[in-house]
Amino acid sequence: MIHPLILLAVFAVSTVLGYVIIRQVPSLLHTPLMSGMNALSGITIVGAIAATGIALKSGHGGLAQVVGGLAIILAAVNVFGGFGVTHRMLMMFQKKKKS
């Protein structure tokens, strides 16, 4: 059984590490890299599903289900929103049709 404090520590360390890594990316490279990061953000959904499953299996029912479901929803919004923004940016570089 994984102790909830270990899960919380992993979450805190990954949050700080992610912030530090993203903070060091120059803004000129941020936009092109965002499309690739959307694919990596899909791993967040898998991690949220796995953490929710582990927490539910270890007997932390109600709260784990709510927090895990919220994590899955927020990760999905991040992925789909990122792809939407990337699509809009790519549309800016297409030639406009003459009418």
C-alpha positions, 0 to 999 in steps of 0.5 A: 500500500502506498502512503498518501504522503508519498503520492503528495510528495511526488505531486509536489516535486513534479509540480516544482520540476515542471515549473522550473523546466518550463520557466527556462524555455525561451519564449521564442521556442515556447510556441513550437514546443507546445505541440510536442508538449501536448503529447507529453501532457497525455502522460499526465492523464495516464498518471492521474488514472493510475494514481486514482486507481492506486488510491481507490484500491488502497481504501481511500474511496470517496476523496480519492475518487473526487480528487482523481476525477478532478485531476483527470478532467483538468489534464484532459482540458490541458491536452485538448486546449493545447491542441486547440491553441496549436491549431489556431497558431498554425492557421495564422501561417496559412495563405489566405484564399482570394475571394 
